[in-house]
Amino acid sequence: MSLRNWILLLSLGAIWGGSFLFAKVAVAEIPPLVLVFCRVAIACVTLHIILRFTSHRFPVQPGLLAAFLVMGLLNNAIPFSLLFWGQTEISAGLASILNATTPIFTFIVAALLVRQEPVRAHRIAGVLIGFAGVLVMVSPSVTGLGDDPLWAQLACLGGAFSYALAATFARRFRNIPPLVSATGQLSGSTLIMLPVALLTAGDWSPFATSAIVWLNVLALGIGATALAYLIYFRLLADAGATNASLVTFIVPASAILFGFLLLGERLDAYQFAGLGLLLTGLLVLDGRILPKKRQTA
C-alpha cells in the first residue's frame, strides 16, 4: 500500500477505536438506545449534506429503500444497540476486542449459511482459534471468577454477528455508489431508532446532559460514523478489501490504548491472552500469513 493508504488505514483504526471510548463516556448519561438514535441521526444528516454537494442523488425506488431499511437494521441499529448496552457494564477495550470477532462471524454466515464463500482448512482453523480466544475472555464470567457480566460480553458478540449478517446482505449494493449506500442505510437506521428512542428515553433530558457527553455524541456521529464511512470507502477503492480489512487489528489496539490513557481502564491477563488468540485466528482465517504456493510457468 502507498503511504497515503497507510495513513488512511491508521486513521480509520484510531477513529473506530475511539468510538468505543466515545460510547463509554456517553452511555454514562444517555440511555443506550437513545444514544444509538443520536449517533445515526447525526451521521445521517451529515452524509445527506455531503451527498447534496455531489453529483449523486438519493434513490427513491421502493425496493432499494426497503433494502436500506434492512441494511440500517443489521449494520447500525442492532449492533450499535447491543454494543452500547454492553458498554454500560464493560470497558471500551473489552468491547472492541469482542467486536473484532466480526470477520469470524462473517465467514460463518457467508460460507455455512448462505454458501457465498469457499470452506478451506485454514479458515476453519482460524475460526476455531478465534473462538478459543473468546472462550478464554469470557470463561471467568462463566465460572463466576470475573467482574465483567457475561450478558454484556454476549451483547457485544451479538453486535459482531449482526455486522456479519450486514456484510453478507451488503453484496446487493455493489453497483451503488458507496456514499449513496452509506447515506441510505443511515437514513433507514434513523427511521428505525426514532420510535425506539422515544419509547426508551424514560425521564432522560437532553438539557440535563453535560457538554462533554454531547461532544462525545458529536464525535460518534460525525467522526466515528459519517467521516469513518468516507475514509473506509476511499480505502476500499484505493487499496482493496483485503488491505482495508487490516483495520480489524488496529481498532482494538487503539481502543485499549485510549481506554488506558484517558479512562484509566485496564485489561486482565486472560483478556490479553484471549485477544492474542483472537488476532492469531483472524490472521489464519485471512490466509495472509500462510506460505504462498510456488508459481509455475
C-alpha positions as a Python dict, from the first residue, in 0.01 Angstrom:
ca = {
    (1, 'M'): (0, 0, 0),
    (2, 'S'): (103, 360, -55),
    (3, 'L'): (188, 592, 233),
    (4, 'R'): (-145, 766, 180),
    (5, 'N'): (-331, 437, 219),
    (6, 'W'): (-141, 354, 537),
    (7, 'I'): (-234, 694, 678),
    (8, 'L'): (-600, 632, 591),
    (9, 'L'): (-587, 285, 746),
    (10, 'L'): (-427, 403, 1071),
    (11, 'S'): (-664, 700, 1090),
    (12, 'L'): (-965, 475, 1043),
    (13, 'G'): (-840, 235, 1309),
    (14, 'A'): (-790, 522, 1552),
    (15, 'I'): (-1134, 670, 1478),
    (16, 'W'): (-1320, 341, 1515),
    (17, 'G'): (-1113, 257, 1823),
    (18, 'G'): (-1205, 594, 1965),
    (19, 'S'): (-1573, 523, 1901),
    (20, 'F'): (-1572, 272, 2187),
    (21, 'L'): (-1429, 542, 2412),
    (22, 'F'): (-1688, 799, 2299),
    (23, 'A'): (-1967, 549, 2363),
    (24, 'K'): (-1835, 453, 2707),
    (25, 'V'): (-1841, 817, 2814),
    (26, 'A'): (-2182, 888, 2658),
    (27, 'V'): (-2373, 587, 2799),
    (28, 'A'): (-2296, 713, 3149),
    (29, 'E'): (-2558, 987, 3095),
    (30, 'I'): (-2762, 888, 2789),
    (31, 'P'): (-2976, 570, 2764),
    (32, 'P'): (-2809, 328, 2518),
    (33, 'L'): (-3092, 321, 2263),
    (34, 'V'): (-3129, 698, 2271),
    (35, 'L'): (-2754, 724, 2210),
    (36, 'V'): (-2787, 495, 1908),
    (37, 'F'): (-3051, 726, 1761),
    (38, 'C'): (-2834, 1032, 1825),
    (39, 'R'): (-2536, 866, 1656),
    (40, 'V'): (-2715, 754, 1341),
    (41, 'A'): (-2925, 1070, 1310),
    (42, 'I'): (-2621, 1299, 1329),
    (43, 'A'): (-2432, 1082, 1079),
    (44, 'C'): (-2738, 1067, 852),
    (45, 'V'): (-2775, 1444, 839),
    (46, 'T'): (-2401, 1486, 780),
    (47, 'L'): (-2396, 1244, 486),
    (48, 'H'): (-2713, 1391, 332),
    (49, 'I'): (-2544, 1732, 337),
    (50, 'I'): (-2233, 1588, 172),
    (51, 'L'): (-2448, 1400, -81),
    (52, 'R'): (-2625, 1724, -170),
    (53, 'F'): (-2297, 1873, -293),
    (54, 'T'): (-2202, 1575, -512),
    (55, 'S'): (-2329, 1451, -846),
    (56, 'H'): (-2512, 1163, -675),
    (57, 'R'): (-2881, 1166, -592),
    (58, 'F'): (-3063, 977, -321),
    (59, 'P'): (-3264, 691, -482),
    (60, 'V'): (-3640, 663, -431),
    (61, 'Q'): (-3711, 316, -573),
    (62, 'P'): (-3929, 125, -320),
    (63, 'G'): (-3722, -194, -340),
    (64, 'L'): (-3397, -11, -276),
    (65, 'L'): (-3547, 191, 10),
    (66, 'A'): (-3661, -134, 172),
    (67, 'A'): (-3309, -275, 132),
    (68, 'F'): (-3169, 37, 301),
    (69, 'L'): (-3401, -27, 596),
    (70, 'V'): (-3274, -384, 630),
    (71, 'M'): (-2912, -270, 600),
    (72, 'G'): (-2970, 5, 854),
    (73, 'L'): (-3117, -250, 1093),
    (74, 'L'): (-2834, -503, 1054),
    (75, 'N'): (-2536, -269, 1022),
    (76, 'N'): (-2637, 14, 1256),
    (77, 'A'): (-2946, -25, 1471),
    (78, 'I'): (-2888, -376, 1611),
    (79, 'P'): (-2506, -374, 1654),
    (80, 'F'): (-2489, -19, 1793),
    (81, 'S'): (-2768, -101, 2039),
    (82, 'L'): (-2603, -421, 2159),
    (83, 'L'): (-2257, -263, 2185),
    (84, 'F'): (-2381, 43, 2375),
    (85, 'W'): (-2592, -176, 2602),
    (86, 'G'): (-2289, -394, 2674),
    (87, 'Q'): (-2070, -92, 2736),
    (88, 'T'): (-2287, 15, 3025),
    (89, 'E'): (-2106, -261, 3217),
    (90, 'I'): (-1778, -345, 3041),
    (91, 'S'): (-1478, -141, 2933),
    (92, 'A'): (-1427, 17, 2592),
    (93, 'G'): (-1122, -203, 2533),
    (94, 'L'): (-1303, -530, 2604),
    (95, 'A'): (-1600, -427, 2389),
    (96, 'S'): (-1364, -352, 2099),
    (97, 'I'): (-1195, -691, 2135),
    (98, 'L'): (-1526, -877, 2129),
    (99, 'N'): (-1633, -669, 1829),
    (100, 'A'): (-1319, -786, 1647),
    (101, 'T'): (-1485, -1128, 1609),
    (102, 'T'): (-1686, -981, 1320),
    (103, 'P'): (-1468, -1140, 1044),
    (104, 'I'): (-1512, -1481, 1207),
    (105, 'F'): (-1890, -1449, 1215),
    (106, 'T'): (-1882, -1308, 861),
    (107, 'F'): (-1706, -1620, 734),
    (108, 'I'): (-1953, -1846, 918),
    (109, 'V'): (-2252, -1664, 770),
    (110, 'A'): (-2107, -1635, 418),
    (111, 'A'): (-1966, -1988, 399),
    (112, 'L'): (-2204, -2201, 602),
    (113, 'L'): (-2539, -2021, 598),
    (114, 'V'): (-2559, -1864, 252),
    (115, 'R'): (-2268, -2050, 88),
    (116, 'Q'): (-2107, -1744, -70),
    (117, 'E'): (-1751, -1829, 43),
    (118, 'P'): (-1546, -2148, -4),
    (119, 'V'): (-1465, -2351, 307),
    (120, 'R'): (-1094, -2424, 340),
    (121, 'A'): (-887, -2584, 614),
    (122, 'H'): (-706, -2266, 717),
    (123, 'R'): (-1035, -2080, 752),
    (124, 'I'): (-1180, -2348, 977),
    (125, 'A'): (-861, -2338, 1183),
    (126, 'G'): (-885, -1960, 1208),
    (127, 'V'): (-1244, -1981, 1332),
    (128, 'L'): (-1152, -2239, 1597),
    (129, 'I'): (-851, -2040, 1720),
    (130, 'G'): (-1057, -1720, 1728),
    (131, 'F'): (-1337, -1879, 1927),
    (132, 'A'): (-1080, -2025, 2164),
    (133, 'G'): (-974, -1667, 2232),
    (134, 'V'): (-1334, -1569, 2300),
    (135, 'L'): (-1375, -1860, 2542),
    (136, 'V'): (-1062, -1751, 2727),
    (137, 'M'): (-1202, -1399, 2764),
    (138, 'V'): (-1549, -1497, 2884),
    (139, 'S'): (-1452, -1801, 3095),
    (140, 'P'): (-1400, -1603, 3420),
    (141, 'S'): (-1752, -1461, 3388),
    (142, 'V'): (-1894, -1807, 3318),
    (143, 'T'): (-1724, -1952, 3626),
    (144, 'G'): (-1808, -1654, 3844),
    (145, 'L'): (-1443, -1553, 3889),
    (146, 'G'): (-1457, -1239, 3673),
    (147, 'D'): (-1610, -897, 3730),
    (148, 'D'): (-1739, -839, 3377),
    (149, 'P'): (-2103, -954, 3335),
    (150, 'L'): (-2145, -1236, 3087),
    (151, 'W'): (-2457, -1078, 2936),
    (152, 'A'): (-2268, -761, 2847),
    (153, 'Q'): (-1998, -960, 2667),
    (154, 'L'): (-2258, -1170, 2485),
    (155, 'A'): (-2431, -848, 2377),
    (156, 'C'): (-2108, -728, 2213),
    (157, 'L'): (-2069, -1065, 2040),
    (158, 'G'): (-2428, -1031, 1920),
    (159, 'G'): (-2336, -696, 1769),
    (160, 'A'): (-2047, -859, 1584),
    (161, 'F'): (-2281, -1127, 1450),
    (162, 'S'): (-2521, -859, 1325),
    (163, 'Y'): (-2231, -689, 1144),
    (164, 'A'): (-2159, -1025, 979),
    (165, 'L'): (-2518, -1054, 855),
    (166, 'A'): (-2491, -699, 723),
    (167, 'A'): (-2167, -776, 537),
    (168, 'T'): (-2339, -1061, 356),
    (169, 'F'): (-2651, -856, 281),
    (170, 'A'): (-2440, -563, 157),
    (171, 'R'): (-2339, -755, -156),
    (172, 'R'): (-2658, -633, -324),
    (173, 'F'): (-2527, -274, -307),
    (174, 'R'): (-2222, -343, -525),
    (175, 'N'): (-2346, -126, -810),
    (176, 'I'): (-2450, 166, -590),
    (177, 'P'): (-2203, 446, -509),
    (178, 'P'): (-2068, 394, -154),
    (179, 'L'): (-2174, 741, -40),
    (180, 'V'): (-2530, 670, -152),
    (181, 'S'): (-2547, 329, 18),
    (182, 'A'): (-2396, 467, 340),
    (183, 'T'): (-2647, 755, 341),
    (184, 'G'): (-2929, 513, 265),
    (185, 'Q'): (-2853, 271, 546),
    (186, 'L'): (-2812, 554, 799),
    (187, 'S'): (-3144, 701, 684),
    (188, 'G'): (-3300, 359, 743),
    (189, 'S'): (-3147, 316, 1087),
    (190, 'T'): (-3253, 668, 1187),
    (191, 'L'): (-3616, 590, 1099),
    (192, 'I'): (-3595, 261, 1290),
    (193, 'M'): (-3437, 408, 1602),
    (194, 'L'): (-3657, 720, 1632),
    (195, 'P'): (-3960, 541, 1785),
    (196, 'V'): (-3730, 312, 1985),
    (197, 'A'): (-3552, 612, 2136),
    (198, 'L'): (-3881, 784, 2221),
    (199, 'L'): (-4011, 471, 2393),
    (200, 'T'): (-3696, 406, 2596),
    (201, 'A'): (-3589, 760, 2688),
    (202, 'G'): (-3771, 746, 3022),
    (203, 'D'): (-3705, 1059, 3226),
    (204, 'W'): (-3381, 1137, 3040),
    (205, 'S'): (-3347, 1502, 2938),
    (206, 'P'): (-3104, 1636, 2679),
    (207, 'F'): (-3077, 1955, 2884),
    (208, 'A'): (-2951, 1761, 3186),
    (209, 'T'): (-2675, 1600, 2981),
    (210, 'S'): (-2329, 1750, 3023),
    (211, 'A'): (-2145, 1932, 2745),
    (212, 'I'): (-1859, 1679, 2746),
    (213, 'V'): (-2106, 1398, 2680),
    (214, 'W'): (-2262, 1589, 2389),
    (215, 'L'): (-1914, 1639, 2246),
    (216, 'N'): (-1865, 1262, 2259),
    (217, 'V'): (-2202, 1214, 2087),
    (218, 'L'): (-2097, 1450, 1808),
    (219, 'A'): (-1768, 1263, 1779),
    (220, 'L'): (-1963, 938, 1746),
    (221, 'G'): (-2199, 1071, 1480),
    (222, 'I'): (-1974, 1292, 1270),
    (223, 'G'): (-1632, 1138, 1327),
    (224, 'A'): (-1678, 769, 1404),
    (225, 'T'): (-1971, 717, 1165),
    (226, 'A'): (-2001, 972, 881),
    (227, 'L'): (-1629, 1052, 841),
    (228, 'A'): (-1527, 693, 909),
    (229, 'Y'): (-1754, 566, 632),
    (230, 'L'): (-1600, 811, 386),
    (231, 'I'): (-1247, 704, 483),
    (232, 'Y'): (-1335, 335, 470),
    (233, 'F'): (-1490, 351, 123),
    (234, 'R'): (-1196, 555, -5),
    (235, 'L'): (-959, 293, 137),
    (236, 'L'): (-1161, 16, -26),
    (237, 'A'): (-1137, 189, -362),
    (238, 'D'): (-764, 266, -337),
    (239, 'A'): (-624, -37, -153),
    (240, 'G'): (-884, -313, -195),
    (241, 'A'): (-1088, -512, 54),
    (242, 'T'): (-801, -730, 172),
    (243, 'N'): (-583, -438, 277),
    (244, 'A'): (-881, -249, 419),
    (245, 'S'): (-959, -548, 641),
    (246, 'L'): (-634, -481, 829),
    (247, 'V'): (-830, -219, 1024),
    (248, 'T'): (-971, -511, 1226),
    (249, 'F'): (-634, -544, 1400),
    (250, 'I'): (-589, -172, 1464),
    (251, 'V'): (-928, -95, 1620),
    (252, 'P'): (-891, -299, 1944),
    (253, 'A'): (-531, -183, 1988),
    (254, 'S'): (-633, 183, 1964),
    (255, 'A'): (-940, 132, 2184),
    (256, 'I'): (-731, -37, 2454),
    (257, 'L'): (-469, 239, 2436),
    (258, 'F'): (-725, 521, 2451),
    (259, 'G'): (-914, 349, 2732),
    (260, 'F'): (-595, 317, 2935),
    (261, 'L'): (-470, 670, 2874),
    (262, 'L'): (-799, 860, 2902),
    (263, 'L'): (-1026, 647, 3121),
    (264, 'G'): (-774, 452, 3325),
    (265, 'E'): (-910, 118, 3201),
    (266, 'R'): (-702, -195, 3247),
    (267, 'L'): (-749, -536, 3090),
    (268, 'D'): (-681, -854, 3283),
    (269, 'A'): (-418, -1105, 3176),
    (270, 'Y'): (-679, -1352, 3046),
    (271, 'Q'): (-832, -1078, 2830),
    (272, 'F'): (-494, -1005, 2672),
    (273, 'A'): (-444, -1380, 2622),
    (274, 'G'): (-784, -1404, 2457),
    (275, 'L'): (-701, -1106, 2236),
    (276, 'G'): (-378, -1276, 2126),
    (277, 'L'): (-563, -1593, 2030),
    (278, 'L'): (-836, -1397, 1854),
    (279, 'L'): (-590, -1194, 1644),
    (280, 'T'): (-399, -1513, 1560),
    (281, 'G'): (-723, -1672, 1448),
    (282, 'L'): (-803, -1371, 1231),
    (283, 'L'): (-461, -1390, 1066),
    (284, 'V'): (-506, -1761, 993),
    (285, 'L'): (-861, -1702, 867),
    (286, 'D'): (-735, -1425, 640),
    (287, 'G'): (-464, -1653, 500),
    (288, 'R'): (-203, -1381, 451),
    (289, 'I'): (44, -1543, 693),
    (290, 'L'): (32, -1875, 508),
    (291, 'P'): (317, -1960, 268),
    (292, 'K'): (243, -1879, -94),
    (293, 'K'): (235, -2163, -342),
    (294, 'R'): (525, -2157, -581),
    (295, 'Q'): (418, -2019, -913),
    (296, 'T'): (482, -2240, -1214),
    (297, 'A'): (545, -2118, -1564),
}
